[in-house]
Amino acid sequence: RLYDRISDCWNRPISSKPGARIDVIKRTSDDGNKSYKLHLDKTRNCLNLGSYNYLGFADDWDNTCGDNVRKGLQQWRGSCFSSSIE
């Protein structure tokens, strides 16, 4: 019951890439936030405070760090591994 009342604080649908600013789709609820009606034609541009994009690379990584990433991969190569305990 508590989750329904406060779920409007997170789980927001967005209609843009997760950059420093995002476009959040407006929504309404008629049943105490148990379900939502999305208004896909209405968005609000917001400051993004909760994303994995804390370094800003999702905006346009090709312009921010793409050259350095490519050079680094050419020089040091990438790999994936885990310990034998996993």
LINUR-V357266 format. One record per backbone hydrogen bond with DSSP energy under -0.5 kcal/mol. CO is the residue of the C=O (numbers start at 1). NH is the residue of the N-H. If there is no record, write none. Layout:
CO&NH + CO&NH
//
This chain:
1&5 + 2&6 + 3&7 + 6&9 + 7&10 + 13&25 + 17&19 + 20&48 + 21&19 + 22&24 + 22&46 + 23&15 + 24&44 + 26&39 + 28&37 + 31&34 + 36&38 + 37&28 + 38&40 + 39&26 + 39&42 + 42&26 + 44&24 + 44&46 + 46&22 + 47&49 + 52&54 + 53&56 + 56&59 + 56&60 + 57&61 + 60&63 + 60&64 + 61&65 + 61&66 + 65&69 + 66&70 + 67&71 + 68&72 + 69&73 + 70&74 + 71&75 + 72&76 + 73&77 + 83&86
//
